[in-house]
Amino acid sequence: MDQGWKSVKQDLQKCLSKGQYDLWVCTLDYLGCENDRLILGCRNRFHIEWLREKLEERLLAAVRRHLQGISKVDYRIASERPQPEVECPSEEGPRQINFHELIRKAEPAFNPRFTFEQFVVGQCNQFAFAASMALAGDQGFNNHSVYLLSPTGLGKSHLAQAVGHHLLGQSPNCRVRYTTTEQFTNEMIFALQHGSIESFKSKFRNGCDVLLLERIDFLSGKMKVQNELVYTLDELMDRGKRILCTGSTLPRDIPRLSSELKSRLHGGLVAPIEPPDYRTRIEIIRRKSEGRNVRFPQEVIELLAERLTGDIRQIESCIHGLSAKCHILKMPVTLGLAEDVTQAMLNHLPKITIEHIQEIVCSSFQVSVEELKSPSRRKELATARKIAMYLCRQYTTESLQAIGNSFKRTHSSVLHAVSGLTRQMEEKDGKWKRQVEYVSRKIETSCLAL
């Protein structure tokens, strides 16, 4: 093994508990270096996700100290190796469980806050909540498939994971598979590349009692993955298994989604989630402030509920900012302080309109607004239009339909443009990401003068 990697492990051993080091670091396989990247082999996707979330910052710091020229870490799922049989000692005593057993018991990694008990129910989400509860309980519920539909930040993931929490709480041996379509796609590609596609199929068909699949929109245009998912859904439905999918768009409106997959997804119960109304926002603010052990006066709660009309993430961000400011200044939560925090938070984004974004984009690409809205597919116009649509989704709360109307396009065209640009921004050369960041900075700077 490379001496540099040994030094990295020694550094990590000093800052981790013995249990964490033995479980997460000792089990890594050193696979070598490629260009500026250290390649590490992990046992499965849960192992990778834990490292990225909990350890990557310290891991990268140690890597840069001991491995010259290495600035990034890539994780790969190592091929399964047979575990040696160990004879049990004659005397009785607790048995040391191996890594694979622990990971199987730990999966899936649900957010501990995402339970039914902590979900705030209102008119905006009552039906989605009831449908998810019914699917989890499976008592007198004829539909074994649910599709949760809402824009981002309104609680789809919360309900999906709440189903998993409930099922595992009622029956720990229930085989719950929770994944995003992106993870599903990556696992399928890996299986195809390493000749383990049958194992992949078995995992999601034979080894699954409940499938929780997030972000269906990501599958737009991925026909091979869509075909595999259709076969998987058919197999699960034939066996009476339960399926919950989430998406920000109705399946029939997702561009480049096969008719077969649309049919399967629409065959279940579609449960929409709307933005929270005033009464629901009041209860959300009350619950989330109590969760931070901060008591908000009723007048502060009502002010926040009146001003914060976006998604739940916006509400959480404001509560966090208000709580932090009170803690730092060592003062109680007051109406004046709440007004200051919300004003600072809302000064920018609510002032940004679709028209303003169109003007900034046109200025950046030296095109006119009329050209941006025209049918022309000239390269520079298509690029400007795509970026403008993407930024409208990022900086406004307008619906896909409203954005589409502003560009004289359908909402499906907007979704296709946004999804395509999101993927392009992840490309290694970073060209698209730099362009979007450049226009974003111009938009944010222009807000100061509004």
N, C-alpha and C positions, 0 to 999 in steps of 0.2 A: 504494500500500500504506500502511496506517495507520502513522504515525510511531512509535507505541508498540510495534508489532510489530517494527519495525526496531531499536528499542532493545533489545528482548528478544533478538533474534538477535545483536546485538553483544555482549551480556553472555555468551551461550552460546558465542560464538566465542572468548572469552577463556579459558574453562575447559575447552574441548574441543580434541583434536588436530585438525589440518586435515582428516585423513581422516574422522574422526567427524563433524565439522561439515558437510563437503561431502556426506556420504552421508545423514545423518539429519536435519539441520536445513535445509540449503539446499533440499532436495527437498520441504519442507512447503509447502502452499498456505494462505495466510491467507484464511479464508472469512468473517471478520467476528466480531461478538460478539452473543450472545443472553442478555439478562438479566445474570447474573453469570458467564457462561461464554465463554471464547475458543474458537472453532471452527476447527480445523485440518484440512486435507485431507492424507491420507497415501496412499501408493502402493498398499498392500495390507495385509492383516491382520498379516503379519509385521512390517511397519514400525510398526504401532500397538503390537504387543506389545513390541517392542524399546524404544520410547519410554516405555511404562508401567513397564517393569522397570528400565531403565538411566538414564533421563533425567528422569522426571516431577518428582522432588523439586526439581532445579535449575531446571527449566522453570517450575514454579509459583512459585518464589522470584523469578525474573526477571519473570514476568508481574505479580505483585503489586507489584513496584517500579515498573513503567512503565505499567501499564494500570489506572487507578483503577476500583474497583468490581468488578474481575474476580478471582474466587477459585478458579475451576475451569477445567479444560481438557477439551473434548470432541474426540474424534478421529473423523473420517469418511473412508471410502475415497473418494478423488477419482476422478472418471471418467477413464478412460484417454484420453490424448491422443496423437495420432500423433507418433512421433519423427522429426525432420527427418533426411533422408539427408545423410550427410557423405561427401564424396569422400575416398578414402584417399590419403595422400601417396604420391608415386612411390617415395620411398626406403623400404626395409623397416625395420620397427621395431615395438616393442610397441604394440598398439592399446589406446586408453582404452576400457574397457568402461563401458556406461551403467548407470544405477541399476537398471533393470528386469532386465537380464541378471544382475546381482549378486544381486538378491533371489531370482530363480528358482534360482540355484545354492545360495543359503543356505537355502532352505526344504527341508524343515521344520526348525525349530529344536529339535533334540533335546538333552536334558540330557547332557553329556559323561560323566557318571557312570553313566548308565543303559544299560549294555552287558551282554551275556551273561557276559562275563568277570568283571564285578563283582557279579553276582547270586549270592547265597549259596543253594545248593540243599540242601534237606533233605526229609524225608518229607512235610512239610506242603505243599510246592510242586513236588515232583519231576515230577508229571504235567503241570502247567501249563508248567513250564520246557521239558520235552521236546516238548510240543505246539507251543510258540512257536518252538523251534529247528527243528522239522520244517517248520513253515509258512515260516520264513525260508529254510531250505535248499531246500524243495520237491523233495526227493529221495525218491521212493517214498512220498510222503504223499498218500493218496487224498482227504483232506478239505482243501478249499481255504478253509474257514471255521472260525474258532476263537472261542469266547466265554469270556473269562477272568472268573471269578466269585469275588468275595471282598469282605469288608468293607473300609472305607477303611484305608490305611496298611499293606497287606500285600504290595505289589509289583506290582499290575496295571499301573500306568503304567510301572514299570521294565521289565517284559517287553514291553509294547507298543512302547516306544521302542527297546528292544534289538533288536527285529525290524527296525525302521527303520534303525538303525545298521548292522546286519549286511548288509541288502540294499544299502544305498548303498555300503558298503565293498566288497562283491563286484561291484556293478554301478552305478557312479555315475550312469548315465543312467536307472536305474529310476525310474519316476514314482510316488513314495510320497506318499500324501495322509494326513497325520496331523492329526486335529482332534477336538475334543469335540463332543458333540451340541448343546451350547449355541452353539458357534461355527458349526456347520452350520446351526442354526436362524437365527442372526443374519444369516449370509450369504444364506440363502434369502429372508428378509424384505427385506433390502437389494436383492436382485436383483428381487424383485417390485415394490418401490417405484420402481425406476429403470429398469424395462423391460429388464433384462438377464438374465432367467431362463434363456434358452437358453444363455448363456455359463456360468451357474452349473451347469446340467445337464451341459454338455460337460466342465467341469472335473472333476466327480466320476465321470463315466461314460467319456467318450472319452479324457480326459487322465489316467487313473489305472490303474496296474498293481497297486498294493497299497493298500487302504484300511484305515487304523488309526483306529477310531472309539471314543472313550472316553465313559463315563458314559451308558449307554443309559437309565438310570432317569430322566434329565432329560426324556425325551420323553413322559412320562406326560401324557395329555390333549391333546397337540399333534397333532391328527389330520391336518392338512394336511401337516405336516412328516413325520409317519409315512408318509403315502402317497407322498411324494416319495422317502423313503428306501427304501421297498419297491421302487419302480421302479428306483432306483439299484442296489440289491443284486441284483435280477433281471438287470439289464444286465451287471453285473460277473461274476456267476456264469455266465451264458450264454457269456461270453467266456473263462472259465477263469481269471479274476483272483483274487487272494488277498484275504481279508477277515479282520480281527481286531477284535473288539468287546470292550469291558469293561463290567462293571456290578456293583453290589453286591447285586443280586437276580436270581433266575432270571427270564427274560423272561415266563414264564407267570404269575409272581406280581406283576409290575408292574401296578398298577391303570391302567385306561384306556389300555391298549396294544392296538392293533388285532390281531385274530386273524391277519391276513396277516403283520404284522411279527413276531409271536411265532413263527409257523411258520418264517419265514426264519431267525430267530436260533437256534431250536432245531434247525434242519436241519444246523447245523454241529456241531463237537465242543465240548462244554461242559467246561471245565477249571477245577475249583475250587481255591482257595488257602486253606489253613487257617492259623490263627495259628502262629507258629514254636514248635516244641518246644524243650526244654532244650538239646539238642545243637546245634540250628540257631542258637539264641540265642547260644550260646558262640562259634560261628564268625562270626556277624554282628558281635558285639562286638569280636572279635579283628580282623576286617578293617577295621571302621570306625575303631577306635583307631589302627591302622597307617596308615590314610588321613590321619589328623591328625598323623602323625609323633610319636605318644605311645605309649610302651610300657606296657601294663597288665600287672602281675603276674598269674599264673594265678589266685591266690586272689581277686583283684579281679574278674577276668572271671567266675569262678564265682559270686561274690556277686551281680553285676549280672544274670547269666543267671537266677539263682534268684528275684530280686526283681522284675525287669522282665518281666512276663508279658503285657503289652499288645501294641500293634502296633509296627511297626518305627520309626515316628516317635517313640514314647516312648523307645525305646532310643537313637536318635540324639540326642534332646534331653538325655538323661542323660549320654551320652558327651561332648557338647559342654559341658555344665555342669561336669563333672568336669575336663575338659581345661583349660577357662578358669580354674577355681579354682586348679589347680596352677600355671598360667602366672602368674597374678596374685600368688599367694603365694610363687612361686619355690620350690616344694617338690615332691618326687616323688609319684607316685600311690601312696597307701597304702590298706590295708584300712579304716582308721578314717575317712579322708577320703571314701572311696567310700560307707561307711555313712552319713555325714553328708549327702552329696549325695542319695543315694537316699531317705533318710528325709524330707528336706525336700521332695523331689519327690512322694513318695507319700503324704505326710501328708493331702492334701486329697481328690483324686479317688477313691481306693479306698474312702474312708469314705462316699462319697455313694451311696446306694442308690435304687432306684426308689421305695420307700416314703417315703424322706426327701424326695425331689423332689415326690411327690404331696402330702405334708403342707405343704411350703412354698408350692406353687401354690395349694392350697385356702385357705391362710391369706391369700394375696395377693388372691384373687378372692372371698373370703367364701363359699365353698361347702364342702360336706362331701366326704370321700373316697368315701362311698357314692354321692353324686350324681355325682362325677367318673366313677365306673365304671358308672353307670346308662345305660340306652338313650336317655335324654333328649337331644334335640338343641337344647335351649334355647340361645339365642345365647351367654350368658355361660358356660354349661357347655361348649359346643363350643369356645369360645376357650380356656378354661382347660385343657381336655383336649388340645387341639392343642399348646399351649405345653408342657404337661407331657411329652407324648410326644417332642417335639423335644429338650427338655432331657435326657431319659433317654438319647437317642442321643448327646448331647454329653458328658454327665458320667459315663456308665457304659459298661461293655464288654458289656452284655447284648445278646442277639440281638433281632431284630425280633419273633420268636416269643415270647420271654420278656417283652418289653415289652407286646406285644399281650395276652398272658395276664393281665398285671397290671392291664390296663384292661378286661378282658373283651371284647377286640376281636381281630380277626385281624391277622396281621403285615402283610397288604396294607393294612389301614386305617391302621396306624402309618406305613408308607412313604408313603401318600397324604397323611397329615397333615404329616409332616416335609417332604416335597417342596413341598407347598402353602405352608407357612409360610416355607420358605427363599425362595421367590419373593416372597411378600408382604413380607418383611423388606427387599427391594431396592427397594420402592416409594418414590417421592420424598418423600412426606409423613413417612416414618419412624415412623409410629404403631406398627406391629408390632415394629419393631426396638427401640423404646424400651421396650415392654412386656416383651420377652424379656430385654433387658439389666437391667431393674429386678428381675425374678425371679432372674436369674443372680447378681446382686450379693447378694441375700438368701440364696441357696444357698451361695455362697462364704463369706459372713460367718458363716453358721450352722455351717460346718465347723470354725471355730476353737474352738467350744464342744463339739465331739463328742469 
